[in-house]
Amino acid sequence: MHAIRAGLMAVCLVVTLCPPADAAPGPSRRKVMQARHAVRDRTRQLGTASARLAEAQSRLDDLAAGAERLVEAYNGELVHLERARRARDQAQARLALADAEVEKARAPVALLAAQGYSGLDMITPMLGMMTDIGDTDGFLHRASVLEQLSGEQGAVLDRMRDAQEVSAILRSAAADAYSEHEAVSERARQAKVAAEAAVAAQKRETRGLEAERVAWQRRVDAARTHANLLARQREAALAQARLSHGLLASGSLMGDVAANWALTQLGKPYVWAADGPDSFDCSGLTMRAWEQAGVGMDHWTGTQWTSGPHVPLDQLRRGDLLFFGYVTSDPSTIHHVGMYVGNGLMVHAPQTGDVVRVASMWRGDLVGATRPQ
């Protein structure tokens, strides 16, 4: 019976000193898990949006390549168009010359026709020949004139017919060249419009999907930040609860308390000389963080540097303070302090215009580290 009573007392002591996780102050385990589930759900949505964007980008690349081919086809059509225009202009120029030739041929033909109609072109030379029967030389001369007039008349008529045939051919060539000009022009226009429309439509789709992907990325980042913040707050609350119950005996656990609390302040603005709760400067953040672990320090890098033993950089633990100076070998030049949180990272309040954030500890002005106690 005594043993049972002692066991019950031990259980009660454990329950008193180690309260259930969800009984501790800060976010509950359920809230942390819900936040992490939200991260996973939004990450899946981001993956879907990214896949759709990749497909759209692939289509855009294919269309862009096709558009390049269409543009080159358009350039070729422009060359054909220019050739057709030149052919039409040349045909029209030749046509004008042929028309002028026809006009030149029409005048003497019309004159001969008029003379023939009036009976003068043939009767006059013949009367002359009849009166010159006794005059051999006169007769032959007039016969020669008549023959020459007949030959010139035939030549003029031949030239006119040739010019008219050439004119008809050139008229047809000019019409064909003009038709080709119109057809080539229309094909070029349609090719250009089709290329531009296809690429523009796909660009619009791709831009929309990119905007969707960016929106989901922001949601994932926000959910992840919220989940991490809840987890850090929970860790800090549990560590603080253990500390308040006297269960923290080692410096490493105290450093965890300080580091976890500092990580719950991410995103708060840097304000010179501020020490919380809504804004911090560098030494104000580290002072308040170690205050959560029960260690008091001044709001000044000068005395925080001497708040505990200096620690080799290859032996750092979470919560250790990292100091930065203008001269790495001279601690009196220290101008900044951050807190080591593991994996070569620190949490710190950087400078005016910035916010509390996590960054690499490896800077050229790193002076050394201190473990407050």
Secondary structure, DSSP 8 states (H G I E B T S, - for coil): -HHHHHHHHHHHHHHHHS--GGGSSSS-HHHHHHHHHHHHHHHHHHHHHHHHHHHHHHHHHHHHHHHHHHHHHHHHHHHHHHHHHHHHHHHHHHHHHHHHHHHHHHHHHHHHHHHHHHTHHHHHHHHHHHHTTT-HHHHHHHHHHHHHHHHHHHHHHHHHHHHHHHHHHHHHHHHHHHHHHHHHHHHHHHHHHHHHHHHHHHHHHHHHHHHHHHHHHHHHHHHHHHHHHHHHHHHHHHHHHHHHTT---SHHHHHHHHHHHHHTTTT-BB-TT-BSSS-B-HHHHHHHHHHHTT----SSHHHHTTSS-EE-GGG--TT-EEEEESSTT-GGGEEEEEEEEETTEEEE--STT-B-EEEES--TTEEEEE---
